Amino acid sequence: MIELSTATRDPEDVTRDPQIEPLADRPVGHDGTRVEGEERRAWAVSGFLVLPVALVLAGVGVWQVVLAAQAGIDGSAMGLNFAVAGLCVVLAILLTSPLVVIAPGETRVVQFFGRYIGTVRRTGLTWVVPLSTRRRVSVRLPNFETNALKVNDADGNPVEIAAIVVWQVADTAKATFAVENYDHFVAVQSEAALRHVATTHPYDDTTGHGTSLRGSTDMVSDELAHEVAQRIVVAGVEVIEVRISHLAYAPEIGQAMLQRQQAGAVIAARSLIVDGAVGMVEMALARLDREGVVALNEDRKAAMVSNLLVVLCGDQRATPVVNAGLST
């Protein structure tokens, strides 16, 4: 049952870490009134059992009106006929007013004079408690994309990030009574969680050993899903999936970071070229020594190594110089 209850907090609770006990689970710094309760099943039967009865009562009411008209023509008493007709019409209205058609993926939250009496999840033509109000709550899977938020990552660099959130209403009672608008609540809390998670990771990990927003997308998405679920559980909503849809440096530092990434790529490529060139030089010297093609002293080996490294590591094509003879 949904009830309003006022929770009194101990003074020591104020000092607890909100990361351990999130705001959605326990209010911090305020003794407020919270709506607590869980969904339960409302009483309902098939509408096809009640609809024929209502039609019969309506038919009897019409027939009584016809009889009353005939009695008026004959000069007989009409009061009883009108009374029966009125009673039949009232009963027919009372029986047909609680009839509701529920499509697949929808529910009805039923209130009787303001009191929550349950939720109807059966589909089709359904008859619920008379004189009650019904509120439609969808349990389909909606999804939305957050706005592109500009936040500072763990290194202090401004980045733009957005995410796609797939969620579902799990508890219709909490979704209806615990928050003002659960759609807006999910959207706002998702952006807050995304902002918090983005500030705890760097955009790119230069060391290659830690997590980053760009290199650890699956891990960051899983952490973001748990963060969002923790914040919206008070509204009776559960998270199905969260994925990062947009990630980039902010425009003001985008060009500088692009140059940094290009420089890193150039350094990595140069390192690979140098490693390959050194290996080729070592192989050439070892083969010359092994096959005895030419005897090289240390100075000539050094000159050969220098020339080979220049040829192999240079950006431009090397221009050979032919030694036509020895100087005297």
C-alpha positions as protocol buffer text, in pm:
chain_id: "A"
residue {
  index: 1
  type: MET
  ca { x: 0 y: 0 z: 0 }
}
residue {
  index: 2
  type: ILE
  ca { x: 124 y: 348 z: -83 }
}
residue {
  index: 3
  type: GLU
  ca { x: 148 y: 556 z: 232 }
}
residue {
  index: 4
  type: LEU
  ca { x: 301 y: 889 z: 321 }
}
residue {
  index: 5
  type: SER
  ca { x: 556 y: 852 z: 595 }
}
residue {
  index: 6
  type: THR
  ca { x: 789 y: 1102 z: 760 }
}
residue {
  index: 7
  type: ALA
  ca { x: 1139 y: 970 z: 821 }
}
residue {
  index: 8
  type: THR
  ca { x: 1339 y: 1118 z: 1111 }
}
residue {
  index: 9
  type: ARG
  ca { x: 1713 y: 1110 z: 1052 }
}
residue {
  index: 10
  type: ASP
  ca { x: 1976 y: 1057 z: 1316 }
}
residue {
  index: 11
  type: PRO
  ca { x: 2241 y: 1329 z: 1350 }
}
residue {
  index: 12
  type: GLU
  ca { x: 2514 y: 1079 z: 1261 }
}
residue {
  index: 13
  type: ASP
  ca { x: 2344 y: 1006 z: 926 }
}
residue {
  index: 14
  type: VAL
  ca { x: 2434 y: 1355 z: 798 }
}
residue {
  index: 15
  type: THR
  ca { x: 2802 y: 1265 z: 800 }
}
residue {
  index: 16
  type: ARG
  ca { x: 2758 y: 958 z: 581 }
}
residue {
  index: 17
  type: ASP
  ca { x: 2910 y: 960 z: 236 }
}
residue {
  index: 18
  type: PRO
  ca { x: 2647 y: 1019 z: -36 }
}
residue {
  index: 19
  type: GLN
  ca { x: 2853 y: 796 z: -267 }
}
residue {
  index: 20
  type: ILE
  ca { x: 2793 y: 503 z: -30 }
}
residue {
  index: 21
  type: GLU
  ca { x: 2431 y: 594 z: 43 }
}
residue {
  index: 22
  type: PRO
  ca { x: 2305 y: 783 z: -266 }
}
residue {
  index: 23
  type: LEU
  ca { x: 2053 y: 1064 z: -248 }
}
residue {
  index: 24
  type: ALA
  ca { x: 1786 y: 855 z: -416 }
}
residue {
  index: 25
  type: ASP
  ca { x: 1803 y: 597 z: -138 }
}
residue {
  index: 26
  type: ARG
  ca { x: 1822 y: 827 z: 165 }
}
residue {
  index: 27
  type: PRO
  ca { x: 1758 y: 1203 z: 196 }
}
residue {
  index: 28
  type: VAL
  ca { x: 2054 y: 1401 z: 321 }
}
residue {
  index: 29
  type: GLY
  ca { x: 2024 y: 1705 z: 545 }
}
residue {
  index: 30
  type: HIS
  ca { x: 1643 y: 1729 z: 549 }
}
residue {
  index: 31
  type: ASP
  ca { x: 1365 y: 1558 z: 741 }
}
residue {
  index: 32
  type: GLY
  ca { x: 1114 y: 1525 z: 461 }
}
residue {
  index: 33
  type: THR
  ca { x: 797 y: 1335 z: 375 }
}
residue {
  index: 34
  type: ARG
  ca { x: 851 y: 1053 z: 130 }
}
residue {
  index: 35
  type: VAL
  ca { x: 612 y: 825 z: -54 }
}
residue {
  index: 36
  type: GLU
  ca { x: 690 y: 464 z: 25 }
}
residue {
  index: 37
  type: GLY
  ca { x: 519 y: 154 z: -107 }
}
residue {
  index: 38
  type: GLU
  ca { x: 525 y: -109 z: -377 }
}
residue {
  index: 39
  type: GLU
  ca { x: 302 y: -218 z: -662 }
}
residue {
  index: 40
  type: ARG
  ca { x: 37 y: -477 z: -598 }
}
residue {
  index: 41
  type: ARG
  ca { x: -224 y: -644 z: -812 }
}
residue {
  index: 42
  type: ALA
  ca { x: -564 y: -482 z: -838 }
}
residue {
  index: 43
  type: TRP
  ca { x: -889 y: -677 z: -847 }
}
residue {
  index: 44
  type: ALA
  ca { x: -1021 y: -706 z: -1203 }
}
residue {
  index: 45
  type: VAL
  ca { x: -1228 y: -942 z: -1415 }
}
residue {
  index: 46
  type: SER
  ca { x: -1288 y: -984 z: -1785 }
}
residue {
  index: 47
  type: GLY
  ca { x: -1505 y: -710 z: -1927 }
}
residue {
  index: 48
  type: PHE
  ca { x: -1687 y: -957 z: -2149 }
}
residue {
  index: 49
  type: LEU
  ca { x: -1854 y: -1102 z: -1837 }
}
residue {
  index: 50
  type: VAL
  ca { x: -1998 y: -765 z: -1734 }
}
residue {
  index: 51
  type: LEU
  ca { x: -2078 y: -610 z: -2072 }
}
residue {
  index: 52
  type: PRO
  ca { x: -2373 y: -843 z: -2152 }
}
residue {
  index: 53
  type: VAL
  ca { x: -2527 y: -769 z: -1812 }
}
residue {
  index: 54
  type: ALA
  ca { x: -2497 y: -395 z: -1873 }
}
residue {
  index: 55
  type: LEU
  ca { x: -2656 y: -431 z: -2216 }
}
residue {
  index: 56
  type: VAL
  ca { x: -2945 y: -633 z: -2071 }
}
residue {
  index: 57
  type: LEU
  ca { x: -3005 y: -367 z: -1803 }
}
residue {
  index: 58
  type: ALA
  ca { x: -2997 y: -93 z: -2064 }
}
residue {
  index: 59
  type: GLY
  ca { x: -3246 y: -290 z: -2275 }
}
residue {
  index: 60
  type: VAL
  ca { x: -3477 y: -338 z: -1978 }
}
residue {
  index: 61
  type: GLY
  ca { x: -3457 y: 35 z: -1906 }
}
residue {
  index: 62
  type: VAL
  ca { x: -3554 y: 123 z: -2262 }
}
residue {
  index: 63
  type: TRP
  ca { x: -3838 y: -131 z: -2252 }
}
residue {
  index: 64
  type: GLN
  ca { x: -3969 y: 20 z: -1930 }
}
residue {
  index: 65
  type: VAL
  ca { x: -3969 y: 365 z: -2088 }
}
residue {
  index: 66
  type: VAL
  ca { x: -4172 y: 225 z: -2379 }
}
residue {
  index: 67
  type: LEU
  ca { x: -4417 y: 66 z: -2134 }
}
residue {
  index: 68
  type: ALA
  ca { x: -4445 y: 395 z: -1945 }
}
residue {
  index: 69
  type: ALA
  ca { x: -4527 y: 576 z: -2270 }
}
residue {
  index: 70
  type: GLN
  ca { x: -4798 y: 323 z: -2349 }
}
residue {
  index: 71
  type: ALA
  ca { x: -4936 y: 354 z: -1995 }
}
residue {
  index: 72
  type: GLY
  ca { x: -4952 y: 731 z: -2038 }
}
residue {
  index: 73
  type: ILE
  ca { x: -5156 y: 688 z: -2352 }
}
residue {
  index: 74
  type: ASP
  ca { x: -5392 y: 447 z: -2176 }
}
residue {
  index: 75
  type: GLY
  ca { x: -5414 y: 671 z: -1869 }
}
residue {
  index: 76
  type: SER
  ca { x: -5250 y: 413 z: -1639 }
}
residue {
  index: 77
  type: ALA
  ca { x: -4988 y: 477 z: -1369 }
}
residue {
  index: 78
  type: MET
  ca { x: -4636 y: 535 z: -1508 }
}
residue {
  index: 79
  type: GLY
  ca { x: -4436 y: 588 z: -1191 }
}
residue {
  index: 80
  type: LEU
  ca { x: -4326 y: 228 z: -1143 }
}
residue {
  index: 81
  type: ASN
  ca { x: -4211 y: 193 z: -1501 }
}
residue {
  index: 82
  type: PHE
  ca { x: -4001 y: 512 z: -1483 }
}
residue {
  index: 83
  type: ALA
  ca { x: -3853 y: 402 z: -1152 }
}
residue {
  index: 84
  type: VAL
  ca { x: -3748 y: 66 z: -1292 }
}
residue {
  index: 85
  type: ALA
  ca { x: -3615 y: 231 z: -1606 }
}
residue {
  index: 86
  type: GLY
  ca { x: -3411 y: 479 z: -1405 }
}
residue {
  index: 87
  type: LEU
  ca { x: -3269 y: 207 z: -1181 }
}
residue {
  index: 88
  type: CYS
  ca { x: -3170 y: -5 z: -1481 }
}
residue {
  index: 89
  type: VAL
  ca { x: -3001 y: 289 z: -1653 }
}
residue {
  index: 90
  type: VAL
  ca { x: -2806 y: 380 z: -1337 }
}
residue {
  index: 91
  type: LEU
  ca { x: -2693 y: 20 z: -1290 }
}
residue {
  index: 92
  type: ALA
  ca { x: -2592 y: -2 z: -1656 }
}
residue {
  index: 93
  type: ILE
  ca { x: -2384 y: 315 z: -1624 }
}
residue {
  index: 94
  type: LEU
  ca { x: -2219 y: 185 z: -1306 }
}
residue {
  index: 95
  type: LEU
  ca { x: -2132 y: -139 z: -1481 }
}
residue {
  index: 96
  type: THR
  ca { x: -1997 y: 18 z: -1800 }
}
residue {
  index: 97
  type: SER
  ca { x: -1797 y: 306 z: -1646 }
}
residue {
  index: 98
  type: PRO
  ca { x: -1526 y: 77 z: -1500 }
}
residue {
  index: 99
  type: LEU
  ca { x: -1477 y: -96 z: -1836 }
}
residue {
  index: 100
  type: VAL
  ca { x: -1134 y: -20 z: -1978 }
}
residue {
  index: 101
  type: VAL
  ca { x: -943 y: -150 z: -2278 }
}
residue {
  index: 102
  type: ILE
  ca { x: -577 y: -223 z: -2195 }
}
residue {
  index: 103
  type: ALA
  ca { x: -336 y: -273 z: -2483 }
}
residue {
  index: 104
  type: PRO
  ca { x: -26 y: -496 z: -2457 }
}
residue {
  index: 105
  type: GLY
  ca { x: 258 y: -311 z: -2287 }
}
residue {
  index: 106
  type: GLU
  ca { x: 23 y: -91 z: -2084 }
}
residue {
  index: 107
  type: THR
  ca { x: -112 y: -96 z: -1729 }
}
residue {
  index: 108
  type: ARG
  ca { x: -374 y: 90 z: -1529 }
}
residue {
  index: 109
  type: VAL
  ca { x: -302 y: 229 z: -1182 }
}
residue {
  index: 110
  type: VAL
  ca { x: -636 y: 216 z: -997 }
}
residue {
  index: 111
  type: GLN
  ca { x: -735 y: 459 z: -721 }
}
residue {
  index: 112
  type: PHE
  ca { x: -1054 y: 449 z: -521 }
}
residue {
  index: 113
  type: PHE
  ca { x: -1134 y: 801 z: -396 }
}
residue {
  index: 114
  type: GLY
  ca { x: -764 y: 886 z: -393 }
}
residue {
  index: 115
  type: ARG
  ca { x: -644 y: 563 z: -232 }
}
residue {
  index: 116
  type: TYR
  ca { x: -421 y: 330 z: -430 }
}
residue {
  index: 117
  type: ILE
  ca { x: -581 y: -13 z: -451 }
}
residue {
  index: 118
  type: GLY
  ca { x: -358 y: -181 z: -712 }
}
residue {
  index: 119
  type: THR
  ca { x: -240 y: -204 z: -1069 }
}
residue {
  index: 120
  type: VAL
  ca { x: -409 y: -391 z: -1352 }
}
residue {
  index: 121
  type: ARG
  ca { x: -165 y: -559 z: -1594 }
}
residue {
  index: 122
  type: ARG
  ca { x: -407 y: -790 z: -1780 }
}
residue {
  index: 123
  type: THR
  ca { x: -477 y: -690 z: -2139 }
}
residue {
  index: 124
  type: GLY
  ca { x: -800 y: -664 z: -2334 }
}
residue {
  index: 125
  type: LEU
  ca { x: -1143 y: -550 z: -2216 }
}
residue {
  index: 126
  type: THR
  ca { x: -1122 y: -540 z: -1835 }
}
residue {
  index: 127
  type: TRP
  ca { x: -1369 y: -448 z: -1564 }
}
residue {
  index: 128
  type: VAL
  ca { x: -1223 y: -288 z: -1254 }
}
residue {
  index: 129
  type: VAL
  ca { x: -1364 y: -148 z: -932 }
}
residue {
  index: 130
  type: PRO
  ca { x: -1657 y: 91 z: -995 }
}
residue {
  index: 131
  type: LEU
  ca { x: -1625 y: 460 z: -902 }
}
residue {
  index: 132
  type: SER
  ca { x: -1248 y: 436 z: -933 }
}
residue {
  index: 133
  type: THR
  ca { x: -1000 y: 639 z: -1135 }
}
residue {
  index: 134
  type: ARG
  ca { x: -749 y: 475 z: -1367 }
}
residue {
  index: 135
  type: ARG
  ca { x: -416 y: 618 z: -1476 }
}
residue {
  index: 136
  type: ARG
  ca { x: -236 y: 476 z: -1778 }
}
residue {
  index: 137
  type: VAL
  ca { x: 128 y: 376 z: -1721 }
}
residue {
  index: 138
  type: SER
  ca { x: 325 y: 224 z: -2006 }
}
residue {
  index: 139
  type: VAL
  ca { x: 567 y: -62 z: -1936 }
}
residue {
  index: 140
  type: ARG
  ca { x: 715 y: -61 z: -2285 }
}
residue {
  index: 141
  type: LEU
  ca { x: 1086 y: 9 z: -2340 }
}
residue {
  index: 142
  type: PRO
  ca { x: 1139 y: 378 z: -2413 }
}
residue {
  index: 143
  type: ASN
  ca { x: 1479 y: 519 z: -2496 }
}
residue {
  index: 144
  type: PHE
  ca { x: 1622 y: 867 z: -2530 }
}
residue {
  index: 145
  type: GLU
  ca { x: 1952 y: 1037 z: -2599 }
}
residue {
  index: 146
  type: THR
  ca { x: 2081 y: 1286 z: -2347 }
}
residue {
  index: 147
  type: ASN
  ca { x: 2197 y: 1629 z: -2446 }
}
residue {
  index: 148
  type: ALA
  ca { x: 2562 y: 1667 z: -2542 }
}
residue {
  index: 149
  type: LEU
  ca { x: 2707 y: 1774 z: -2207 }
}
residue {
  index: 150
  type: LYS
  ca { x: 3028 y: 1971 z: -2176 }
}
residue {
  index: 151
  type: VAL
  ca { x: 3219 y: 1847 z: -1872 }
}
residue {
  index: 152
  type: ASN
  ca { x: 3579 y: 1829 z: -1753 }
}
residue {
  index: 153
  type: ASP
  ca { x: 3732 y: 1484 z: -1753 }
}
residue {
  index: 154
  type: ALA
  ca { x: 3962 y: 1350 z: -1481 }
}
residue {
  index: 155
  type: ASP
  ca { x: 4255 y: 1542 z: -1632 }
}
residue {
  index: 156
  type: GLY
  ca { x: 4063 y: 1869 z: -1641 }
}
residue {
  index: 157
  type: ASN
  ca { x: 4015 y: 1873 z: -2018 }
}
residue {
  index: 158
  type: PRO
  ca { x: 3673 y: 1991 z: -2141 }
}
residue {
  index: 159
  type: VAL
  ca { x: 3495 y: 1718 z: -2338 }
}
residue {
  index: 160
  type: GLU
  ca { x: 3152 y: 1673 z: -2491 }
}
residue {
  index: 161
  type: ILE
  ca { x: 2967 y: 1353 z: -2409 }
}
residue {
  index: 162
  type: ALA
  ca { x: 2618 y: 1211 z: -2463 }
}
residue {
  index: 163
  type: ALA
  ca { x: 2457 y: 874 z: -2398 }
}
residue {
  index: 164
  type: ILE
  ca { x: 2154 y: 667 z: -2501 }
}
residue {
  index: 165
  type: VAL
  ca { x: 1949 y: 528 z: -2212 }
}
residue {
  index: 166
  type: VAL
  ca { x: 1703 y: 238 z: -2248 }
}
residue {
  index: 167
  type: TRP
  ca { x: 1476 y: 200 z: -1945 }
}
residue {
  index: 168
  type: GLN
  ca { x: 1147 y: 50 z: -1830 }
}
residue {
  index: 169
  type: VAL
  ca { x: 891 y: 106 z: -1556 }
}
residue {
  index: 170
  type: ALA
  ca { x: 919 y: -185 z: -1313 }
}
residue {
  index: 171
  type: ASP
  ca { x: 698 y: -57 z: -1029 }
}
residue {
  index: 172
  type: THR
  ca { x: 396 y: 139 z: -1151 }
}
residue {
  index: 173
  type: ALA
  ca { x: 301 y: 250 z: -801 }
}
residue {
  index: 174
  type: LYS
  ca { x: 636 y: 422 z: -735 }
}
residue {
  index: 175
  type: ALA
  ca { x: 641 y: 567 z: -1086 }
}
residue {
  index: 176
  type: THR
  ca { x: 299 y: 723 z: -1026 }
}
residue {
  index: 177
  type: PHE
  ca { x: 320 y: 842 z: -667 }
}
residue {
  index: 178
  type: ALA
  ca { x: 688 y: 868 z: -570 }
}
residue {
  index: 179
  type: VAL
  ca { x: 787 y: 1133 z: -826 }
}
residue {
  index: 180
  type: GLU
  ca { x: 605 y: 1414 z: -1002 }
}
residue {
  index: 181
  type: ASN
  ca { x: 692 y: 1306 z: -1357 }
}
residue {
  index: 182
  type: TYR
  ca { x: 895 y: 991 z: -1398 }
}
residue {
  index: 183
  type: ASP
  ca { x: 986 y: 1062 z: -1763 }
}
residue {
  index: 184
  type: HIS
  ca { x: 1142 y: 1396 z: -1671 }
}
residue {
  index: 185
  type: PHE
  ca { x: 1294 y: 1244 z: -1357 }
}
residue {
  index: 186
  type: VAL
  ca { x: 1474 y: 974 z: -1558 }
}
residue {
  index: 187
  type: ALA
  ca { x: 1604 y: 1228 z: -1810 }
}
residue {
  index: 188
  type: VAL
  ca { x: 1744 y: 1464 z: -1547 }
}
residue {
  index: 189
  type: GLN
  ca { x: 1900 y: 1191 z: -1334 }
}
residue {
  index: 190
  type: SER
  ca { x: 2056 y: 1028 z: -1641 }
}
residue {
  index: 191
  type: GLU
  ca { x: 2231 y: 1350 z: -1734 }
}
residue {
  index: 192
  type: ALA
  ca { x: 2348 y: 1396 z: -1375 }
}
residue {
  index: 193
  type: ALA
  ca { x: 2491 y: 1043 z: -1369 }
}
residue {
  index: 194
  type: LEU
  ca { x: 2658 y: 1093 z: -1706 }
}
residue {
  index: 195
  type: ARG
  ca { x: 2820 y: 1414 z: -1586 }
}
residue {
  index: 196
  type: HIS
  ca { x: 2949 y: 1242 z: -1271 }
}
residue {
  index: 197
  type: VAL
  ca { x: 3092 y: 939 z: -1450 }
}
residue {
  index: 198
  type: ALA
  ca { x: 3260 y: 1153 z: -1718 }
}
residue {
  index: 199
  type: THR
  ca { x: 3449 y: 1349 z: -1453 }
}
residue {
  index: 200
  type: THR
  ca { x: 3600 y: 1034 z: -1301 }
}
residue {
  index: 201
  type: HIS
  ca { x: 3780 y: 913 z: -1616 }
}
residue {
  index: 202
  type: PRO
  ca { x: 4027 y: 1079 z: -1852 }
}
residue {
  index: 203
  type: TYR
  ca { x: 3935 y: 1117 z: -2216 }
}
residue {
  index: 204
  type: ASP
  ca { x: 4239 y: 920 z: -2325 }
}
residue {
  index: 205
  type: ASP
  ca { x: 4487 y: 713 z: -2126 }
}
residue {
  index: 206
  type: THR
  ca { x: 4840 y: 800 z: -2234 }
}
residue {
  index: 207
  type: THR
  ca { x: 4999 y: 535 z: -2011 }
}
residue {
  index: 208
  type: GLY
  ca { x: 4806 y: 246 z: -2162 }
}
residue {
  index: 209
  type: HIS
  ca { x: 4739 y: 87 z: -1823 }
}
residue {
  index: 210
  type: GLY
  ca { x: 4427 y: 269 z: -1691 }
}
residue {
  index: 211
  type: THR
  ca { x: 4070 y: 327 z: -1803 }
}
residue {
  index: 212
  type: SER
  ca { x: 3957 y: 608 z: -2028 }
}
residue {
  index: 213
  type: LEU
  ca { x: 3637 y: 734 z: -2185 }
}
residue {
  index: 214
  type: ARG
  ca { x: 3761 y: 657 z: -2535 }
}
residue {
  index: 215
  type: GLY
  ca { x: 3947 y: 333 z: -2475 }
}
residue {
  index: 216
  type: SER
  ca { x: 3723 y: 168 z: -2214 }
}
residue {
  index: 217
  type: THR
  ca { x: 3379 y: 233 z: -2360 }
}
residue {
  index: 218
  type: ASP
  ca { x: 3222 y: -93 z: -2239 }
}
residue {
  index: 219
  type: MET
  ca { x: 3350 y: -47 z: -1885 }
}
residue {
  index: 220
  type: VAL
  ca { x: 3240 y: 316 z: -1871 }
}
residue {
  index: 221
  type: SER
  ca { x: 2896 y: 226 z: -2012 }
}
residue {
  index: 222
  type: ASP
  ca { x: 2851 y: -44 z: -1748 }
}
residue {
  index: 223
  type: GLU
  ca { x: 2951 y: 197 z: -1472 }
}
residue {
  index: 224
  type: LEU
  ca { x: 2714 y: 458 z: -1613 }
}
residue {
  index: 225
  type: ALA
  ca { x: 2427 y: 205 z: -1624 }
}
residue {
  index: 226
  type: HIS
  ca { x: 2475 y: 123 z: -1255 }
}
residue {
  index: 227
  type: GLU
  ca { x: 2498 y: 492 z: -1169 }
}
residue {
  index: 228
  type: VAL
  ca { x: 2173 y: 574 z: -1350 }
}
residue {
  index: 229
  type: ALA
  ca { x: 1992 y: 271 z: -1203 }
}
residue {
  index: 230
  type: GLN
  ca { x: 2098 y: 373 z: -853 }
}
residue {
  index: 231
  type: ARG
  ca { x: 1955 y: 721 z: -900 }
}
residue {
  index: 232
  type: ILE
  ca { x: 1617 y: 629 z: -1054 }
}
residue {
  index: 233
  type: VAL
  ca { x: 1528 y: 325 z: -843 }
}
residue {
  index: 234
  type: VAL
  ca { x: 1324 y: 553 z: -615 }
}
residue {
  index: 235
  type: ALA
  ca { x: 1087 y: 612 z: -909 }
}
residue {
  index: 236
  type: GLY
  ca { x: 1030 y: 241 z: -969 }
}
residue {
  index: 237
  type: VAL
  ca { x: 1228 y: 245 z: -1294 }
}
residue {
  index: 238
  type: GLU
  ca { x: 1501 y: 3 z: -1403 }
}
residue {
  index: 239
  type: VAL
  ca { x: 1776 y: 50 z: -1661 }
}
residue {
  index: 240
  type: ILE
  ca { x: 1801 y: -193 z: -1952 }
}
residue {
  index: 241
  type: GLU
  ca { x: 2107 y: -51 z: -2128 }
}
residue {
  index: 242
  type: VAL
  ca { x: 2320 y: 262 z: -2141 }
}
residue {
  index: 243
  type: ARG
  ca { x: 2561 y: 335 z: -2426 }
}
residue {
  index: 244
  type: ILE
  ca { x: 2780 y: 638 z: -2502 }
}
residue {
  index: 245
  type: SER
  ca { x: 2661 y: 789 z: -2830 }
}
residue {
  index: 246
  type: HIS
  ca { x: 2885 y: 1097 z: -2859 }
}
residue {
  index: 247
  type: LEU
  ca { x: 3235 y: 1164 z: -2728 }
}
residue {
  index: 248
  type: ALA
  ca { x: 3471 y: 1438 z: -2838 }
}
residue {
  index: 249
  type: TYR
  ca { x: 3696 y: 1710 z: -2708 }
}
residue {
  index: 250
  type: ALA
  ca { x: 3536 y: 2050 z: -2668 }
}
residue {
  index: 251
  type: PRO
  ca { x: 3584 y: 2277 z: -2973 }
}
residue {
  index: 252
  type: GLU
  ca { x: 3812 y: 2517 z: -2786 }
}
residue {
  index: 253
  type: ILE
  ca { x: 4078 y: 2248 z: -2734 }
}
residue {
  index: 254
  type: GLY
  ca { x: 3986 y: 2011 z: -3014 }
}
residue {
  index: 255
  type: GLN
  ca { x: 4259 y: 2132 z: -3253 }
}
residue {
  index: 256
  type: ALA
  ca { x: 4529 y: 2118 z: -2988 }
}
residue {
  index: 257
  type: MET
  ca { x: 4428 y: 1768 z: -2882 }
}
residue {
  index: 258
  type: LEU
  ca { x: 4420 y: 1658 z: -3246 }
}
residue {
  index: 259
  type: GLN
  ca { x: 4778 y: 1776 z: -3286 }
}
residue {
  index: 260
  type: ARG
  ca { x: 4869 y: 1590 z: -2970 }
}
residue {
  index: 261
  type: GLN
  ca { x: 4715 y: 1268 z: -3102 }
}
residue {
  index: 262
  type: GLN
  ca { x: 4891 y: 1315 z: -3436 }
}
residue {
  index: 263
  type: ALA
  ca { x: 5222 y: 1369 z: -3258 }
}
residue {
  index: 264
  type: GLY
  ca { x: 5168 y: 1051 z: -3060 }
}
residue {
  index: 265
  type: ALA
  ca { x: 5094 y: 860 z: -3379 }
}
residue {
  index: 266
  type: VAL
  ca { x: 5407 y: 999 z: -3546 }
}
residue {
  index: 267
  type: ILE
  ca { x: 5621 y: 902 z: -3245 }
}
residue {
  index: 268
  type: ALA
  ca { x: 5479 y: 551 z: -3246 }
}
residue {
  index: 269
  type: ALA
  ca { x: 5542 y: 517 z: -3620 }
}
residue {
  index: 270
  type: ARG
  ca { x: 5897 y: 652 z: -3586 }
}
residue {
  index: 271
  type: SER
  ca { x: 5970 y: 406 z: -3306 }
}
residue {
  index: 272
  type: LEU
  ca { x: 5856 y: 119 z: -3525 }
}
residue {
  index: 273
  type: ILE
  ca { x: 6067 y: 243 z: -3817 }
}
residue {
  index: 274
  type: VAL
  ca { x: 6377 y: 284 z: -3600 }
}
residue {
  index: 275
  type: ASP
  ca { x: 6336 y: -64 z: -3452 }
}
residue {
  index: 276
  type: GLY
  ca { x: 6307 y: -209 z: -3801 }
}
residue {
  index: 277
  type: ALA
  ca { x: 6602 y: -11 z: -3933 }
}
residue {
  index: 278
  type: VAL
  ca { x: 6829 y: -117 z: -3645 }
}
residue {
  index: 279
  type: GLY
  ca { x: 6733 y: -478 z: -3705 }
}
residue {
  index: 280
  type: MET
  ca { x: 6811 y: -450 z: -4076 }
}
residue {
  index: 281
  type: VAL
  ca { x: 7151 y: -288 z: -4006 }
}
residue {
  index: 282
  type: GLU
  ca { x: 7240 y: -559 z: -3756 }
}
residue {
  index: 283
  type: MET
  ca { x: 7140 y: -826 z: -4006 }
}
residue {
  index: 284
  type: ALA
  ca { x: 7347 y: -662 z: -4286 }
}
residue {
  index: 285
  type: LEU
  ca { x: 7662 y: -631 z: -4074 }
}
residue {
  index: 286
  type: ALA
  ca { x: 7629 y: -986 z: -3945 }
}
residue {
  index: 287
  type: ARG
  ca { x: 7588 y: -1124 z: -4297 }
}
residue {
  index: 288
  type: LEU
  ca { x: 7887 y: -930 z: -4430 }
}
residue {
  index: 289
  type: ASP
  ca { x: 8103 y: -1062 z: -4149 }
}
residue {
  index: 290
  type: ARG
  ca { x: 7972 y: -1416 z: -4187 }
}
residue {
  index: 291
  type: GLU
  ca { x: 8022 y: -1440 z: -4563 }
}
residue {
  index: 292
  type: GLY
  ca { x: 8344 y: -1238 z: -4568 }
}
residue {
  index: 293
  type: VAL
  ca { x: 8229 y: -1009 z: -4846 }
}
residue {
  index: 294
  type: VAL
  ca { x: 8431 y: -715 z: -4721 }
}
residue {
  index: 295
  type: ALA
  ca { x: 8645 y: -646 z: -4419 }
}
residue {
  index: 296
  type: LEU
  ca { x: 8525 y: -342 z: -4231 }
}
residue {
  index: 297
  type: ASN
  ca { x: 8703 y: -169 z: -3950 }
}
residue {
  index: 298
  type: GLU
  ca { x: 8513 y: 11 z: -3673 }
}
residue {
  index: 299
  type: ASP
  ca { x: 8519 y: 350 z: -3850 }
}
residue {
  index: 300
  type: ARG
  ca { x: 8380 y: 206 z: -4173 }
}
residue {
  index: 301
  type: LYS
  ca { x: 8118 y: 10 z: -3978 }
}
residue {
  index: 302
  type: ALA
  ca { x: 8010 y: 331 z: -3804 }
}
residue {
  index: 303
  type: ALA
  ca { x: 7989 y: 514 z: -4138 }
}
residue {
  index: 304
  type: MET
  ca { x: 7789 y: 228 z: -4290 }
}
residue {
  index: 305
  type: VAL
  ca { x: 7551 y: 220 z: -3995 }
}
residue {
  index: 306
  type: SER
  ca { x: 7501 y: 596 z: -4020 }
}
residue {
  index: 307
  type: ASN
  ca { x: 7432 y: 583 z: -4392 }
}
residue {
  index: 308
  type: LEU
  ca { x: 7190 y: 291 z: -4363 }
}
residue {
  index: 309
  type: LEU
  ca { x: 6995 y: 454 z: -4079 }
}
residue {
  index: 310
  type: VAL
  ca { x: 6968 y: 777 z: -4278 }
}
residue {
  index: 311
  type: VAL
  ca { x: 6836 y: 589 z: -4580 }
}
residue {
  index: 312
  type: LEU
  ca { x: 6595 y: 368 z: -4384 }
}
residue {
  index: 313
  type: CYS
  ca { x: 6463 y: 631 z: -4140 }
}
residue {
  index: 314
  type: GLY
  ca { x: 6451 y: 934 z: -4370 }
}
residue {
  index: 315
  type: ASP
  ca { x: 6120 y: 1085 z: -4485 }
}
residue {
  index: 316
  type: GLN
  ca { x: 6249 y: 1160 z: -4835 }
}
residue {
  index: 317
  type: ARG
  ca { x: 6397 y: 930 z: -5094 }
}
residue {
  index: 318
  type: ALA
  ca { x: 6773 y: 899 z: -5063 }
}
residue {
  index: 319
  type: THR
  ca { x: 6993 y: 1026 z: -5350 }
}
residue {
  index: 320
  type: PRO
  ca { x: 7295 y: 797 z: -5403 }
}
residue {
  index: 321
  type: VAL
  ca { x: 7642 y: 942 z: -5455 }
}
residue {
  index: 322
  type: VAL
  ca { x: 7877 y: 728 z: -5667 }
}
residue {
  index: 323
  type: ASN
  ca { x: 8241 y: 723 z: -5563 }
}
residue {
  index: 324
  type: ALA
  ca { x: 8429 y: 713 z: -5894 }
}
residue {
  index: 325
  type: GLY
  ca { x: 8774 y: 667 z: -5744 }
}
residue {
  index: 326
  type: LEU
  ca { x: 9001 y: 704 z: -5451 }
}
residue {
  index: 327
  type: SER
  ca { x: 9169 y: 1036 z: -5376 }
}
residue {
  index: 328
  type: THR
  ca { x: 9555 y: 1030 z: -5358 }
}
